[in-house]
Amino acid sequence: METSTQGNRVYDRAKEHFLKDFPASLPIEQAYVHIGMFLGWMIENDLCSEFFIEECETQIYRFKRREISCTVLSEIWDGYLGSDLFTEKGNMFCFYYYGGGLYKKDYQNTLAKGLPSIYHVVDSWENFAEIGKVLSLRYLDWERLVS
């Protein structure tokens, strides 16, 4: 899913999902859930760029207070996940983990097991916490690899 646009790496876009194999029976918002959960974890682990923090300060604050969900957070950025949103270290991890397809596998195995697709995962704080544990372990493993 990873493409590059004018020096900016695009890891994912929700529209790439709902314009392709997205289940017609689901609301379009479900295409934003997996992206929002990853973005939320990056926010909570201080891996976001100054640009993103400045542009999204209020939404980040509201997300951290659990006033807006992962889906809403992702929708604010039009389902976009790109390199300009992350620090250098954040991008290195995102390139390895998200860009390499490991996130999708972990998301599937952690939250979508037994569901018809990854798009059927409910945007809940419980699911966010569950995938967050996996992300944190993957991040620690990645840090060991690059140190």
MDTraj code that builds the backbone (N, CA, C; nanometers):
import mdtraj as md
import numpy as np

residues = "MET GLU THR SER THR GLN GLY ASN ARG VAL TYR ASP ARG ALA LYS GLU HIS PHE LEU LYS ASP PHE PRO ALA SER LEU PRO ILE GLU GLN ALA TYR VAL HIS ILE GLY MET PHE LEU GLY TRP MET ILE GLU ASN ASP LEU CYS SER GLU PHE PHE ILE GLU GLU CYS GLU THR GLN ILE TYR ARG PHE LYS ARG ARG GLU ILE SER CYS THR VAL LEU SER GLU ILE TRP ASP GLY TYR LEU GLY SER ASP LEU PHE THR GLU LYS GLY ASN MET PHE CYS PHE TYR TYR TYR GLY GLY GLY LEU TYR LYS LYS ASP TYR GLN ASN THR LEU ALA LYS GLY LEU PRO SER ILE TYR HIS VAL VAL ASP SER TRP GLU ASN PHE ALA GLU ILE GLY LYS VAL LEU SER LEU ARG TYR LEU ASP TRP GLU ARG LEU VAL SER".split()
xyz = np.array([
    [0.0829, -0.1190, 0.0000],
    [0.0000, 0.0000, 0.0000],
    [0.0872, 0.1251, 0.0000],
    [0.2137, 0.1074, 0.0233],
    [0.3017, 0.2205, 0.0397],
    [0.3397, 0.2821, -0.0942],
    [0.3202, 0.4134, -0.1069],
    [0.3602, 0.4863, -0.2266],
    [0.4335, 0.6119, -0.1850],
    [0.4933, 0.6778, -0.2804],
    [0.5662, 0.8006, -0.2495],
    [0.5115, 0.9138, -0.3352],
    [0.4906, 1.0284, -0.2731],
    [0.4388, 1.1439, -0.3430],
    [0.5250, 1.2638, -0.3079],
    [0.5974, 1.3185, -0.4054],
    [0.6798, 1.4380, -0.3872],
    [0.7660, 1.4290, -0.2618],
    [0.8383, 1.3198, -0.2457],
    [0.9274, 1.3042, -0.1314],
    [0.8575, 1.2603, -0.0045],
    [0.7268, 1.2585, -0.0049],
    [0.6514, 1.2173, 0.1124],
    [0.6033, 1.0739, 0.0925],
    [0.6359, 0.9876, 0.1865],
    [0.5944, 0.8481, 0.1782],
    [0.4521, 0.8358, 0.2324],
    [0.3656, 0.7713, 0.1545],
    [0.2289, 0.7457, 0.1970],
    [0.2194, 0.5980, 0.2323],
    [0.1911, 0.5710, 0.3600],
    [0.1821, 0.4327, 0.4063],
    [0.0446, 0.3727, 0.3818],
    [-0.0580, 0.4560, 0.3919],
    [-0.1944, 0.4059, 0.3748],
    [-0.2889, 0.5233, 0.3549],
    [-0.4000, 0.4954, 0.2896],
    [-0.5102, 0.5910, 0.2713],
    [-0.6404, 0.5115, 0.2774],
    [-0.7343, 0.5601, 0.3527],
    [-0.8626, 0.4899, 0.3663],
    [-0.9304, 0.4714, 0.2317],
    [-0.9216, 0.5713, 0.1452],
    [-0.9914, 0.5604, 0.0162],
    [-0.9377, 0.4451, -0.0678],
    [-0.8120, 0.4068, -0.0465],
    [-0.7565, 0.2905, -0.1168],
    [-0.8314, 0.1631, -0.0762],
    [-0.8888, 0.1661, 0.0424],
    [-0.9636, 0.0504, 0.0923],
    [-1.1080, 0.0538, 0.0442],
    [-1.1765, 0.1670, 0.0662],
    [-1.3186, 0.1663, 0.0324],
    [-1.3457, 0.1776, -0.1169],
    [-1.2433, 0.2027, -0.1963],
    [-1.2617, 0.2010, -0.3414],
    [-1.2299, 0.0643, -0.4020],
    [-1.1816, -0.0282, -0.3184],
    [-1.1432, -0.1600, -0.3708],
    [-1.2309, -0.2700, -0.3127],
    [-1.1767, -0.3461, -0.2188],
    [-1.2436, -0.4667, -0.1685],
    [-1.3246, -0.4439, -0.0415],
    [-1.3660, -0.3238, -0.0185],
    [-1.4397, -0.2896, 0.1027],
    [-1.5816, -0.3476, 0.0972],
    [-1.6259, -0.4149, 0.2042],
    [-1.7609, -0.4747, 0.2049],
    [-1.8713, -0.3690, 0.1938],
    [-1.9585, -0.3867, 0.0973],
    [-2.0674, -0.2913, 0.0720],
    [-2.1645, -0.2806, 0.1889],
    [-2.1686, -0.3819, 0.2729],
    [-2.2632, -0.3827, 0.3843],
    [-2.2177, -0.2967, 0.5033],
    [-2.0941, -0.2496, 0.5008],
    [-2.0405, -0.1717, 0.6128],
    [-2.0405, -0.0226, 0.5835],
    [-2.0536, 0.0591, 0.6895],
    [-2.0395, 0.2040, 0.6691],
    [-1.8944, 0.2375, 0.6341],
    [-1.8754, 0.3371, 0.5528],
    [-1.7435, 0.3775, 0.5045],
    [-1.6462, 0.4050, 0.6193],
    [-1.6960, 0.4490, 0.7341],
    [-1.6104, 0.4800, 0.8494],
    [-1.5234, 0.3612, 0.8908],
    [-1.5692, 0.2404, 0.8616],
    [-1.4928, 0.1219, 0.9016],
    [-1.3586, 0.1117, 0.8285],
    [-1.3433, 0.1804, 0.7172],
    [-1.2160, 0.1808, 0.6444],
    [-1.1101, 0.2633, 0.7173],
    [-1.1518, 0.3427, 0.8148],
    [-1.0612, 0.4304, 0.8889],
    [-1.0105, 0.3687, 1.0195],
    [-1.0730, 0.2628, 1.0653],
    [-1.0456, 0.2093, 1.1992],
    [-0.9010, 0.1638, 1.2150],
    [-0.8530, 0.0781, 1.1262],
    [-0.7172, 0.0245, 1.1422],
    [-0.6115, 0.1343, 1.1316],
    [-0.6348, 0.2322, 1.0461],
    [-0.5414, 0.3443, 1.0310],
    [-0.5430, 0.4287, 1.1579],
    [-0.6619, 0.4563, 1.2085],
    [-0.6750, 0.5379, 1.3297],
    [-0.6122, 0.4736, 1.4516],
    [-0.6217, 0.3419, 1.4620],
    [-0.5614, 0.2735, 1.5769],
    [-0.4088, 0.2836, 1.5723],
    [-0.3523, 0.2711, 1.4537],
    [-0.2072, 0.2863, 1.4410],
    [-0.1667, 0.4303, 1.4703],
    [-0.2362, 0.5258, 1.4126],
    [-0.2068, 0.6676, 1.4350],
    [-0.2198, 0.7032, 1.5827],
    [-0.3228, 0.6516, 1.6479],
    [-0.3415, 0.6769, 1.7904],
    [-0.2257, 0.6244, 1.8738],
    [-0.1774, 0.5051, 1.8391],
    [-0.0637, 0.4482, 1.9121],
    [0.0614, 0.5338, 1.8901],
    [0.0804, 0.5812, 1.7688],
    [0.1962, 0.6672, 1.7393],
    [0.1884, 0.7967, 1.8207],
    [0.0694, 0.8516, 1.8333],
    [0.0502, 0.9726, 1.9147],
    [0.0854, 0.9440, 2.0597],
    [0.0313, 0.8369, 2.1133],
    [0.0525, 0.8053, 2.2544],
    [0.1979, 0.7696, 2.2857],
    [0.2765, 0.7384, 2.1846],
    [0.4156, 0.7026, 2.2056],
    [0.5124, 0.8100, 2.1557],
    [0.4591, 0.9304, 2.1384],
    [0.5394, 1.0488, 2.1038],
    [0.6265, 1.0279, 1.9801],
    [0.5675, 0.9694, 1.8765],
    [0.6402, 0.9447, 1.7524],
    [0.5874, 1.0315, 1.6378],
    [0.5144, 1.1371, 1.6730],
    [0.4562, 1.2259, 1.5726],
    [0.5433, 1.3488, 1.5510],
    [0.5403, 1.3981, 1.4286],
    [0.6211, 1.5141, 1.3896],
    [0.5658, 1.6432, 1.4506],
    [0.6523, 1.7431, 1.4546],
    [0.6086, 1.8755, 1.5003],
    [0.4964, 1.9283, 1.4108],
    [0.5104, 1.9058, 1.2807],
    [0.4069, 1.9479, 1.1857],
    [0.2709, 1.8915, 1.2259],
    [0.2653, 1.7610, 1.2478],
    [0.1385, 1.6966, 1.2832],
    [0.0862, 1.7484, 1.4167],
    [0.1741, 1.7610, 1.5143],
    [0.1333, 1.8092, 1.6467],
    [0.0757, 1.9504, 1.6369],
    [0.1405, 2.0374, 1.5585],
    [0.0908, 2.1745, 1.5423],
    [-0.0426, 2.1773, 1.4679],
    [-0.0536, 2.0979, 1.3629],
    [-0.1749, 2.0966, 1.2812],
    [-0.2937, 2.0315, 1.3515],
    [-0.2660, 1.9410, 1.4422],
    [-0.3709, 1.8566, 1.4998],
    [-0.3750, 1.8662, 1.6528],
    [-0.3232, 1.9737, 1.7070],
    [-0.3079, 1.9864, 1.8521],
    [-0.4369, 1.9607, 1.9293],
    [-0.5451, 2.0226, 1.8880],
    [-0.6718, 2.0064, 1.9590],
    [-0.7232, 1.8630, 1.9481],
    [-0.7137, 1.8056, 1.8289],
    [-0.7613, 1.6691, 1.8090],
    [-0.6756, 1.5690, 1.8868],
    [-0.5457, 1.5922, 1.8932],
    [-0.4569, 1.5057, 1.9719],
    [-0.4960, 1.5128, 2.1191],
    [-0.5172, 1.6334, 2.1676],
    [-0.5594, 1.6537, 2.3065],
    [-0.6905, 1.5801, 2.3338],
    [-0.7853, 1.5949, 2.2441],
    [-0.9156, 1.5292, 2.2615],
    [-0.9023, 1.3773, 2.2516],
    [-0.8151, 1.3292, 2.1631],
    [-0.7929, 1.1854, 2.1519],
    [-0.7343, 1.1306, 2.2818],
    [-0.6344, 1.1986, 2.3349],
    [-0.5703, 1.1525, 2.4590],
    [-0.6688, 1.1520, 2.5762],
    [-0.7683, 1.2387, 2.5706],
    [-0.8729, 1.2423, 2.6741],
    [-0.9866, 1.1448, 2.6445],
    [-0.9748, 1.0725, 2.5345],
    [-1.0752, 0.9741, 2.4894],
    [-1.2088, 1.0402, 2.4550],
    [-1.1997, 1.1634, 2.4060],
    [-1.3200, 1.2356, 2.3624],
    [-1.3505, 1.2097, 2.2157],
    [-1.2479, 1.1725, 2.1385],
    [-1.2704, 1.1321, 1.9995],
    [-1.2052, 0.9951, 1.9800],
    [-1.2658, 0.9157, 1.8968],
    [-1.2200, 0.7781, 1.8749],
    [-1.1092, 0.7717, 1.7699],
    [-1.0558, 0.6524, 1.7529],
    [-0.9540, 0.6279, 1.6507],
    [-1.0080, 0.6578, 1.5114],
    [-1.1327, 0.6213, 1.4868],
    [-1.1939, 0.6471, 1.3564],
    [-1.2030, 0.7963, 1.3296],
    [-1.2501, 0.8725, 1.4263],
    [-1.2629, 1.0179, 1.4096],
    [-1.1245, 1.0791, 1.3885],
    [-1.0267, 1.0350, 1.4644],
    [-0.8893, 1.0842, 1.4490],
    [-0.8419, 1.0617, 1.3055],
    [-0.8652, 0.9438, 1.2525],
    [-0.8246, 0.9123, 1.1159],
    [-0.9059, 0.9921, 1.0136],
    [-1.0334, 1.0076, 1.0378],
    [-1.1189, 1.0825, 0.9444],
    [-1.0757, 1.2283, 0.9331],
    [-1.0283, 1.2857, 1.0423],
    [-0.9832, 1.4246, 1.0419],
    [-0.8727, 1.4434, 0.9371],
    [-0.7904, 1.3412, 0.9204],
    [-0.6806, 1.3447, 0.8222],
    [-0.7176, 1.2700, 0.6949],
    [-0.8460, 1.2527, 0.6702],
    [-0.8966, 1.1900, 0.5488],
    [-0.8424, 1.0482, 0.5292],
    [-0.8195, 0.9790, 0.6412],
    [-0.7712, 0.8421, 0.6333],
    [-0.6298, 0.8302, 0.5817],
    [-0.5538, 0.9368, 0.5950],
    [-0.4170, 0.9455, 0.5426],
    [-0.3164, 0.9075, 0.6505],
    [-0.2176, 0.8289, 0.6114],
    [-0.1074, 0.7930, 0.6998],
    [0.0201, 0.8109, 0.6176],
    [0.0921, 0.9207, 0.6443],
    [0.2106, 0.9523, 0.5656],
    [0.3287, 0.9938, 0.6502],
    [0.4442, 0.9967, 0.5872],
    [0.5691, 1.0228, 0.6589],
    [0.5748, 1.1615, 0.7227],
    [0.5004, 1.2579, 0.6700],
    [0.5031, 1.3915, 0.7287],
    [0.4353, 1.3968, 0.8663],
    [0.3670, 1.2904, 0.9045],
    [0.2998, 1.2875, 1.0345],
    [0.3915, 1.2389, 1.1471],
    [0.5082, 1.1841, 1.1116],
    [0.5913, 1.1167, 1.2116],
    [0.7327, 1.1724, 1.2203],
    [0.7932, 1.1492, 1.3352],
    [0.9340, 1.1832, 1.3555],
    [1.0194, 1.0898, 1.2699],
    [1.1483, 1.1166, 1.2656],
    [1.2383, 1.0286, 1.1900],
    [1.2317, 0.8856, 1.2444],
    [1.2377, 0.8724, 1.3759],
    [1.2296, 0.7402, 1.4377],
    [1.0930, 0.6768, 1.4122],
    [0.9887, 0.7580, 1.4210],
    [0.8541, 0.7098, 1.3930],
    [0.8412, 0.6578, 1.2507],
    [0.9024, 0.7272, 1.1576],
    [0.8996, 0.6832, 1.0178],
    [0.9779, 0.5553, 0.9964],
    [1.0902, 0.5430, 1.0627],
    [1.1686, 0.4201, 1.0493],
    [1.0856, 0.3001, 1.0962],
    [1.0193, 0.3170, 1.2106],
    [0.9344, 0.2089, 1.2617],
    [0.8158, 0.1845, 1.1691],
    [0.7509, 0.2913, 1.1259],
    [0.6332, 0.2794, 1.0399],
    [0.6703, 0.2117, 0.9075],
    [0.7828, 0.2470, 0.8505],
    [0.8275, 0.1863, 0.7256],
    [0.8470, 0.0361, 0.7433],
    [0.9135, -0.0002, 0.8531],
    [0.9407, -0.1406, 0.8819],
    [0.8125, -0.2179, 0.9137],
    [0.7340, -0.1641, 1.0052],
    [0.6208, -0.2384, 1.0601],
    [0.4936, -0.2248, 0.9766],
    [0.4537, -0.1026, 0.9488],
    [0.3302, -0.0805, 0.8725],
    [0.3556, -0.1060, 0.7243],
    [0.4585, -0.0425, 0.6728],
    [0.4915, -0.0566, 0.5318],
    [0.5299, -0.1981, 0.4934],
    [0.5864, -0.2720, 0.5873],
    [0.6268, -0.4097, 0.5606],
    [0.5144, -0.5117, 0.5732],
    [0.3945, -0.4665, 0.6090],
    [0.2792, -0.5556, 0.6171],
    [0.2610, -0.6269, 0.7501],
    [0.3516, -0.6043, 0.8455],
    [0.3402, -0.6715, 0.9752],
    [0.2215, -0.6207, 1.0560],
    [0.1939, -0.4911, 1.0467],
    [0.0804, -0.4366, 1.1200],
    [-0.0493, -0.5032, 1.0765],
    [-0.0677, -0.5158, 0.9455],
    [-0.1907, -0.5762, 0.8948],
    [-0.2063, -0.7188, 0.9475],
    [-0.0977, -0.7946, 0.9500],
    [-0.1033, -0.9321, 1.0017],
    [-0.1369, -0.9330, 1.1500],
    [-0.0711, -0.8457, 1.2267],
    [-0.0984, -0.8394, 1.3707],
    [-0.2412, -0.7940, 1.3969],
    [-0.2884, -0.6973, 1.3218],
    [-0.4247, -0.6465, 1.3355],
    [-0.5244, -0.7596, 1.3082],
    [-0.4998, -0.8326, 1.2012],
    [-0.5858, -0.9458, 1.1650],
    [-0.5874, -1.0500, 1.2766],
    [-0.4694, -1.0892, 1.3239],
    [-0.4586, -1.1949, 1.4250],
    [-0.5056, -1.1517, 1.5636],
    [-0.4970, -1.0245, 1.5931],
    [-0.5328, -0.9742, 1.7256],
    [-0.6795, -0.9332, 1.7343],
    [-0.7270, -0.8608, 1.6347],
    [-0.8611, -0.8021, 1.6444],
    [-0.9640, -0.8596, 1.5465],
    [-0.9188, -0.9120, 1.4340],
    [-1.0146, -0.9538, 1.3307],
    [-1.0300, -1.1046, 1.3203],
    [-0.9654, -1.1774, 1.4085],
    [-0.9775, -1.3234, 1.4058],
    [-1.1249, -1.3614, 1.4249],
    [-1.1751, -1.4414, 1.3326],
    [-1.3147, -1.4846, 1.3407],
    [-1.4134, -1.3878, 1.2779],
    [-1.3653, -1.2712, 1.2339],
    [-1.4521, -1.1732, 1.1674],
    [-1.4398, -1.1909, 1.0159],
    [-1.5397, -1.1456, 0.9406],
    [-1.5331, -1.1596, 0.7948],
    [-1.4156, -1.0848, 0.7298],
    [-1.3714, -0.9735, 0.7909],
    [-1.2600, -0.8962, 0.7363],
    [-1.2046, -0.8039, 0.8449],
    [-1.0930, -0.7396, 0.8148],
    [-1.0360, -0.6417, 0.9103],
    [-1.1284, -0.5217, 0.9251],
    [-1.2135, -0.4998, 0.8274],
    [-1.3049, -0.3850, 0.8307],
    [-1.4213, -0.4044, 0.9279],
    [-1.4362, -0.5238, 0.9790],
    [-1.5444, -0.5522, 1.0737],
    [-1.5029, -0.5282, 1.2196],
    [-1.3792, -0.4884, 1.2424],
    [-1.3312, -0.4612, 1.3784],
    [-1.4010, -0.3363, 1.4311],
    [-1.4509, -0.3465, 1.5535],
    [-1.5199, -0.2350, 1.6177],
    [-1.4166, -0.1357, 1.6711],
    [-1.4425, -0.0085, 1.6465],
    [-1.3580, 0.0982, 1.6993],
    [-1.3952, 0.1195, 1.8458],
    [-1.3210, 0.0534, 1.9341],
    [-1.3461, 0.0662, 2.0782],
    [-1.2141, 0.0875, 2.1494],
    [-1.2213, 0.1424, 2.2684],
    [-1.0991, 0.1640, 2.3464],
    [-1.0399, 0.0306, 2.3902],
    [-1.1239, -0.0698, 2.4073],
    [-1.0743, -0.2034, 2.4427],
    [-0.9911, -0.2609, 2.3276],
    [-1.0407, -0.2488, 2.2047],
    [-0.9653, -0.2965, 2.0892],
    [-0.8373, -0.2154, 2.0690],
    [-0.8457, -0.0864, 2.0927],
    [-0.7271, -0.0016, 2.0817],
    [-0.6208, -0.0467, 2.1828],
    [-0.6619, -0.0759, 2.3044],
    [-0.5682, -0.1227, 2.4068],
    [-0.5069, -0.2566, 2.3679],
    [-0.5886, -0.3432, 2.3105],
    [-0.5420, -0.4763, 2.2705],
    [-0.4364, -0.4684, 2.1605],
    [-0.4643, -0.3929, 2.0560],
    [-0.3657, -0.3802, 1.9471],
    [-0.2469, -0.2966, 1.9949],
    [-0.2714, -0.2069, 2.0880],
    [-0.1621, -0.1262, 2.1445],
    [-0.0575, -0.2111, 2.2143],
    [-0.0999, -0.3160, 2.2826],
    [-0.0049, -0.4076, 2.3479],
    [0.0849, -0.4735, 2.2444],
    [0.0251, -0.5162, 2.1343],
    [0.1005, -0.5814, 2.0274],
    [0.1973, -0.4811, 1.9634],
    [0.1483, -0.3610, 1.9356],
    [0.2333, -0.2570, 1.8784],
    [0.3524, -0.2265, 1.9690],
    [0.3278, -0.2183, 2.0968],
    [0.4357, -0.1883, 2.1916],
    [0.5413, -0.2983, 2.1924],
    [0.4990, -0.4229, 2.1873],
    [0.5944, -0.5343, 2.1810],
    [0.6732, -0.5317, 2.0507],
    [0.6046, -0.5067, 1.9401],
    [0.6714, -0.4986, 1.8094],
    [0.7716, -0.3837, 1.8065],
    [0.7348, -0.2728, 1.8703],
    [0.8240, -0.1572, 1.8743],
    [0.9510, -0.1898, 1.9535],
    [0.9344, -0.2566, 2.0670],
    [1.0509, -0.2952, 2.1471],
    [1.1403, -0.3918, 2.0698],
    [1.0805, -0.4869, 2.0010],
    [1.1576, -0.5798, 1.9183],
    [1.2323, -0.5046, 1.8084],
    [1.1641, -0.4111, 1.7444],
    [1.2250, -0.3311, 1.6381],
    [1.3417, -0.2483, 1.6927],
    [1.3226, -0.1873, 1.8091],
    [1.4314, -0.1083, 1.8691],
    [1.5551, -0.1925, 1.8926],
    [1.5358, -0.3162, 1.9367],
    [1.6496, -0.4069, 1.9560],
    [1.7207, -0.4369, 1.8244],
    [1.6435, -0.4490, 1.7191],
    [1.7007, -0.4779, 1.5872],
    [1.7871, -0.3634, 1.5356],
    [1.7415, -0.2415, 1.5578],
    [1.8118, -0.1249, 1.5007],
    [1.9191, -0.0678, 1.5925],
    [1.9275, -0.1165, 1.7180],
    [2.0299, -0.0614, 1.8071],
    [2.1617, -0.1315, 1.7920],
])
top = md.Topology()
chain = top.add_chain()
for i, resn in enumerate(residues, 1):
    res = top.add_residue(resn, chain, resSeq=i)
    for name in ("N", "CA", "C"):
        top.add_atom(name, md.element.get_by_symbol(name[0]), res)
traj = md.Trajectory(xyz[None], top)
